[in-house]
Amino acid sequence: MKQIKSANSPITYFVSRTGQVEWILFIHAAFVNHNMFKAQFAYFENKYNMLAVDIIGHGQSTDTQKGDTIDKMANWIFDILKAENIEKVHIVGVSLGAVLAQDFANRYPCAVSSLACFGGYDINHFDTKLKNENSARQKLMMLKALFSVTWFAKANRKISAYTSQAQNDFFAMNVLFPKKSFRFLATLNRMVNKYKTGQRNYPLLIGCGKFDIPMELEAIKAWKSSEPDCTVVLFENAGHCVNMDVPREFNKTMEEFWKGASQ
């Protein structure tokens, strides 16, 4: 994929333009980078045009300025679409990427062909109890990182992935995450319960792995209850980052979903 530094933002993005009609946008989880989707890049390279970003503070998107915050990601991504002359995209977000994917869909619904969120929660109807539990868990993980990023990465890989290969791959990316980038996660709450979910003019797919944490399974159940028309998938032998744990099953699921969305 071609690496490009976005103009007027700290974001670096990656493009594979192979002359296909449809575009896929991949948004990665916290503490890693766009390479968490390497199995998807390889599988879909001759089937779709692909776009991926490194979230602010992650990967190659660390050249920041005062005032750059994660809640600006939707605007920066939209600017990237305009720069690349992309009218609409199928969006895939995992964990933190699922939060950013929803925020983009809230702000720019006309640019969304479909939305797929894994290991995430409904940011428009996030229960206060779950929100507090999630916040407490994040603070504990960040405390570990202040002492040692390696210690943090070792603990985080077991939460973020289920299979040993996925855990090792996650760790290799996580250990490169700079401590200073934790500050960018502080504005995540600005996206939560800010918008009301309207009528979606695109299909929604949500899911996680059956070995994800109980809070995530509860969040998916609550989301399905509030949006009964969405499609839910629970992956066997997978944890939080399902695309890394079971890439073959994940790729087949996405391919079927996108074909249905295009009909």
N, C-alpha and C positions, 0 to 999 in steps of 0.2 A: 504494500500500500504506500502511496505517495504521502510523505509527511509535509504538512504546510503550517506555517505560523500564521494564525489569524490576525488580520489588521485590527488595530484599535482594541485589542483585548489580550489577556495573558494566555489564551487558549491555543494549544497546538492540536491540529486534527489530522486525520488520515483518510485518504480517499482511494478507492479502487473503482475506476470508471471503465467498464468493459463493454459499453454500448448496449446494455440492457435497458428495458423501459422503466423498471421500478427500482426504487432506492430503499436501502435498509440503514437505519441509524442505530448504532450500538452505544449504550452508556454504561460504563462499568461500575463496580462496587467501590466502596470506600477502601482506602489504603493500598490499592493496587493500581492498575492502569489499563489501557485499551487492550493489552495483550492477553487479558483474561478471556478474550473472545477469539483466540488464535485458531481454535478448532472450527469455529463458525466461519472465520475468514477463508480457511482452506476449503470448506465444504461448499460455500455459497459463491465463491469468486467468479464462477462462470454462469451463475444463474441470476444474480442481481448486481446492481451497482451498490457499493458499500461505503458508508461513512462512519467513522468512529472518532470519539474525542477523548482526550485526557482531561478529566475534571480539574478545575482550578486547584492548585497545590499538589497535584498528582502527576506522575510521569514527567512529560516534557512541558507541562503547564505550570511552571514554578516561577517564571519571570513576571512577578506581580508588582503592582503599584498600590499606593495608599488608596483606599476606597474600593478595591476589587473584593467582591464578596461572592459566595457561592449562589446566593439568590439571584445573581445576574446571569447565571448560566443559560437560562431560557432565551434571553435577549441575544447573548453571544452566539448561541446555536442558530437562532433565526438569521443572524447576520451571515453566518457561514453558509446557510442554505441559499441566501441571496447571492453571495459571492460565487457559489458553484452552480448557480442557475437551477436549483432543485426546487420544484414547486411543492411536492408532497413526499413524505417518507413514512415507511413502516418503522415504528420505534420499538426497540427492545431495551429495557432497563432492568438491571439486577441490583437488589438491595438499595444502596444510595442512588444508583442509577434509576431505579424505579420511582423514587421520589422526584428526581429531576425530570424524568420522562413525563410524569403527571403534571408537574408544574408547567412544562412546555405545552402540553396538551390543553391545559387550562387557559394559557395565554394566547396560543396560536392554533386553535382547533382546525382551522381551514388548511393547515399544513400537514395534518395527520391523516395517513391512509389507514393505519391500524395502530393499536397500542398494546404492548405485551409487557407485563410487570411481574417479576419473580423475586421472592424474598422481600417483598415490600408490604406496604399497608396503604389504605385509602387515605390520602392526605387531606381530602375534603371533609371526611367524617372520622377523624382520628379520636377514638375514645380517650378521655382524660386519664383513666387508670392505666391503659396501655401506653399512653404517651409518657406518663411518669415512670413506668417500669422501664421503658426503652431508654429514657434519659438517664436513669440510675445505672443501667447496664453500660451505657456508653461512657459515663464518667469513670466507672471502675476500670474499664479498658484503657482509657486515656491516662489514668493514674499509673498503670503499669508501664505505659510508654514513656512517661516522664523519667522513670528509673532506667529503662532499657528498651530500645526499639526491638531488639532481638527477643527479649523476654515477652514483650507485647505480641510480636509476630508469631512466636511459638504457641502462645495461648489462643491467638485469634484464628490461626489456621484450623484448629479443631472445631471452632464455632462456625467458621465460614465454609468448610468443605467436609465431606464425609469419607471419600475414598482417599487412600494414601497418596496416589499420584496427584490428585487435585490439591490436597493439603500441601504437598511439597511445592507445587507450582505457585500456589497462593503465597506461601512463605517467602519464596524467592522474590516475589514482587513486593510483598508487604515490608520486608526488611529494608527496602530502599526508600520507604516513605519518610520524608523529613519531618522531624518533630514540629518545626515551625508551622507546618501546614495544618495542624490541628485547629488553629484559629479560624480557618475558613469554614469549619463545620459549625461554628457558633451561631451562624445566621440561618441554619436549616429551619428553625421554628417559624421563620417569616413566611414559609410556603405552606405551613400546616393550618388547616381550617380557615383559609383565606378566601377561598372560592366555594360557591355552591355548584354541585355537579348538575349540569344541564343535560339536555338530550344529546347523546353522543351520535355523531354522524359517521362513525367508524366503529369497527368491532373492537372489543376489549377482551384480552386474555390475561388471567392472573394465575399464579401458582407458586409452588415451592417444593422442596423435597420432603418426603415423609419422615426424614430424620432431622429436619430443621427444628429449632427450639419451639417449645409449646406455644410461646407468645405469638410466633409467626403463624402457626397453624390456626390459632384463634383469630388473628388479624385477617387471614384469608377467608375464614368462615364469615366474619362480620362484613367484609367487603362484598361477598356474594349475596349476603342478605340485603344489603343496601342497593346493589345493582344486579338483580336476578337475571338479567339478559346476558351477563358476561359469561365467558367460558372459563372453567376452572380445571387445572391439571395438577395432580400431585405425582411427582416422580419417585418411583421405587429406587432404592439404593442411592439416594441423593440427600444432601443436606441443604445448606443455604444457597450456595452458588451452583445451581443445578446444571448450568451450561458447562461447567468444568467437571462436575462429578459424572454426569452421564451425557456426554456430548452427542453421541449417536442418537439417543432417544430425543434429546432436546432439539437437534437439527430436524429430525423427522416431524416433530410436533410443530415447529415453526413453519416448516415448508407447507404443511397441510393448512395451517392457520392462514398464511399469506395467500395461498391459492384460493381459499374460501373468501378472503377479504376482497380479492380482485374480481370475483364473479358478479 
